[in-house]
Amino acid sequence: MDLHEKHLTMAEWEALILALIHRAEVGEVAEPLENVHREKGSHYDVIFVGGGAGGRFGSAYSQARGLRQLVVDKWPFLGGSCPHQACVPHHLFSELAREMDYMRWNAETLFFPKFDDAKASIVEAIEVFKNGRNNAHAFMNWQSKEQLDMEYILNSWATVVDKNTVEVNGETFSCDNLVLATGAGTYLPPEIKGLLAEPGTPLGDRLLKRGVYDFSALIDPGLDYEPTSCVIIGGSKIAIEYGSFYQAAGCQTTILTRRQLMRTESLHHVDEDLRRYVVKNMKLRGMEIVEGCEILEVLGTERATGVRVLLADGTEDVFETDFVFIGTGERPPTKPYVDALGIEVDEKGSIKVNSRMQTSVPGVYAIGDLIGSPMEMFKARKCGMTAAKNISGEFAEFDFSEYPDFLHTTYEVTWVGLTEDEAREQYGDISVLQMPPKGIEDHEVCLPLSEGTMLYGHSRPELTGFQKAIYDNRSRRLVGAHHVGYGAKDAFQYLDHLIKKGITVDEMGEMNELFLNPEHFIQLSRLRAGNRDLTSL
Ligand code: KPC
């Protein structure tokens, strides 16, 4: 469908995308959606293969710099997996987990009813997401065309022929620069037996065995039964986040992980006190966490019936379940680019790039999840922007080795900068402003007390969260901040910037808090500001 001269409303976009998704679900090849300015010819300054966050933000920045760009995506909408199967459903489920957790703790107090497990349906939550995601899809296409003036071809596969040639639906487009942005998918460890559907089993095009899901299969084709329990393989962010949702929904959840929780390769700067608070609270909600184990096999032929593991003590055990969820991290499928371009990849298959997003092939850039960890939104989008800047002739680098990070349990967990141990190692003389303070048990104090925890503060002080700010005593600079609670994500984006700018305890004390704020770093800092010799609090 040629949309170049058309200006669809949001409602028209919604209807169009929905129809195409339904046709794809029943195996039909539907027509492409094209916003291509053919009057300008078929040559582009830059073609983005993949229209997720990286491709879309890279395209927007290319437009801003006056480059002619084209972005191609297999799905009938821009925005990639985020609004379709990944970040957005994860955030919806984490929000529901938080609400259910709140309802459970407060059940039959004040105006809260008895918590009804039967109404906490995982399947219904997925349906709510699937019925609502269409609006975000539509907005991505509307904004990209009407406000950002991007050229795009959607619902179409792009074939990279060589570094200057891309084929889409049999048509050839040429470019001076190529940006690869096709993302990553769940890594299925080959050593785990029984994850995949047995050859010949009547499962349609399902890759995974029945009863085995990852974040994307959970949505498409979708969970079609209410599980009685869940066993999660892996200890990734996804494992922790989805596991916390299942548990909050009343589905007894066990996490089987090789490493300690929150000590996986992909997470850095996780403070030990914060980690302990997070894990303790997951267990308090009834989750079982088995660390140091090796997953051997998913049992069951027609469908999963359990998971066989080698435990840390060397014995084998079987965890029975009707719902196995894989959270073993993600890897990018890059073989097509290796075959077509001879591009260099690392040991995990991620495309190797320099700080300008340039690959080993001149004129070819790679961005987002395709270049490996961290597989986070800010990185994908800024990679796209960095590639576009370089293509437009600027010298632009992007160092994403240090960044604010977060995950959800039934809490929002945020951190930035150094942990207490790292700060002590690096600076020696440090002060730690912490709540609850060291030496005081969680149940002894209703602090941190703030929006989202006021009720806990008055009934269950141990649930109000945890926070810690770390200062280097010599320079008086903030070097790390850590938080478990609600509503602090926004502050951490700015704290990241302030830490990089070198904000001191005295400057923190001069800031104007909006009391009661989720993290109390301003008031805690003010209680120590002015002291010639900083000490902990
Ligand atoms: C919630 C939302 O913004 C939709 S998903 C974002 C995709 S993109 O803007 O391309 O990063």
Boltz pocket constraint, residues with backbone or C-beta under 6 A from the ligand:
constraints:
  - pocket:
      binder: B
      contacts: [[A, 51], [A, 52], [A, 53], [A, 54], [A, 56], [A, 57], [A, 78], [A, 79], [A, 80], [A, 82], [A, 83], [A, 88], [A, 136], [A, 381]]
      max_distance: 6.0
